[in-house]
Amino acid sequence: MIAIVIPYYKIYFLDKLLSSLKKQTDKRFRVYIGNDCSPDDPEEIINQYSDSLTIIYKKFDTNIGGKSLPMQWERCMDLIGNEEWFMMPGDDDSYQPNVIAKFYENKEIIDKNNIQVVKYATVLIDENDNITSHKYEHPVFEKSTDAFFRKFLGNSRSSLCEYVFKTSQYKKYKFKKYPLAWASDDMAFLEFSNFKQIYAINDAVANYRNSDFNISGKSDKDQHKKNVAIALFFKDLLFCYILNFTNKQKYYVLKYTILYTALSCISWFKK
């Protein structure tokens, strides 16, 4: 069984996300929604899907995502039952109808190869559900370190919504609490895969919404936090995981550790 864990705060596209889950051709999943003390009550929308989806809903008494998004993700994870796998879409993302079905179609291969992280193809969509990008596909088997550098060097993309993670791996590592959760999703797929293979399903698609309602990160203060987050991320790779990388990748890890440490210092003076 799969847990679909939704850290909820913004109501604008929640209905579209739940509608996409209702349309799944395979219903072997449960939905968990953790309300980060949002000013917008989602219960009316959630109740519209109570007959078609198994939904466990919890409103938290305090907002924690404003301080640390990974802490909100983790308390949402505390809601789940005994599901072996989990997904974590944003409250504005959505899925094409065969996403769950394709996971189970590939389950034998996933188990046989001891895969801990599965990844779907993705497209970007706008606030009107228009597709604004090409379809991002991936090698069926790819070392997670290679997947990361494909993304970081601009040859691919990645976001939390397109992954299916083994729950036991989450319990082992949890989420890294970088500022703005910037690079927290990258460290998740690296650690949760044990820096080994990711399995890609390219004939099922996660829709990542890129709209004005996303975290903007346009202010100097946000840019500083992003620089700090990336610096911390690369320092973790350098001091904890460097042996998992090729020699060329080790060079990049060292280079970007130095670069983003310097940028975080520069942006501190500008904020």
Secondary structure, DSSP 4 states (H G I P E B T S, - for coil): -EEEEEEE---TTHHHHHHHHHT-S---EEEEEEE-S-SS--HHHHHTTTTTS-EEEEE-SS--TTT-HHHHHHHHHTT--S-SEEE---TT-EE-TTHHHHHHHTHHHHHHTT--EEEEEEEEE-TT--B-S--B---SEEEHHHHHHHHHTTS----GGGEEEEHHHHHHH-----GGGTTHHHHHHHHHTTTSEEEEEEEEEEEEE-STTS----SHHHHHHHHHHHHHHHHHHHHHSGGGS-HHHHHHHHHHHHHHHHHHHHHHHH-
